[in-house]
């Protein structure tokens, strides 16, 4: 499955909203329930699903879902 499609499933679960359709340009401003707590829940869910770990320094650099997908792809390529 494509990373963006899997991220969409994760976001729908974490934010409890089946209508979420992610694009690479999606940001926290596009999802009403995206606050600091749900952000951490989303990060943990992504780590669990893809079996990767993010360093704290990597997260602030993410500007949108596309950046997150690229970071996941980079980590998966290192496995």
QUICOR-V754883 format. One record per residue. SS is DSSP state (@ for helix, = for strand, . for the rest). BURIAL is I if it has 24 or more other C-alpha atoms within 12 Angstrom, else O. Layout:
# QUICOR-V754883
ss=SS burial=BURIAL
ss=SS burial=BURIAL
This chain:
# QUICOR-V754883
ss=. burial=O
ss=. burial=O
ss=@ burial=I
ss=@ burial=I
ss=@ burial=O
ss=@ burial=I
ss=@ burial=I
ss=@ burial=I
ss=@ burial=I
ss=@ burial=I
ss=@ burial=I
ss=@ burial=O
ss=@ burial=O
ss=@ burial=I
ss=. burial=I
ss=. burial=O
ss=. burial=O
ss=. burial=O
ss=. burial=O
ss=. burial=I
ss=. burial=O
ss=. burial=I
ss=. burial=O
ss=. burial=O
ss=. burial=O
ss=. burial=I
ss=. burial=I
ss=@ burial=O
ss=@ burial=O
ss=@ burial=O
ss=. burial=I
ss=. burial=O
ss=. burial=O
ss=. burial=I
ss=. burial=O
ss=@ burial=O
ss=@ burial=O
ss=@ burial=O
ss=@ burial=I
ss=@ burial=O
ss=@ burial=O
ss=@ burial=I
ss=@ burial=I
ss=@ burial=O
ss=@ burial=I
ss=@ burial=I
ss=@ burial=I
ss=@ burial=O
ss=@ burial=O
ss=@ burial=I
ss=. burial=O
ss=. burial=O
ss=. burial=O
ss=. burial=I
ss=. burial=O
ss=@ burial=O
ss=@ burial=O
ss=@ burial=O
ss=@ burial=O
ss=. burial=O
ss=. burial=O
ss=. burial=I
ss=. burial=O
ss=. burial=O
ss=@ burial=I
ss=@ burial=O
ss=@ burial=I
ss=@ burial=I
ss=@ burial=I
ss=@ burial=O
ss=@ burial=I
ss=@ burial=I
ss=@ burial=O
ss=@ burial=O
ss=@ burial=O
ss=@ burial=O
ss=@ burial=O
ss=@ burial=O
ss=. burial=O
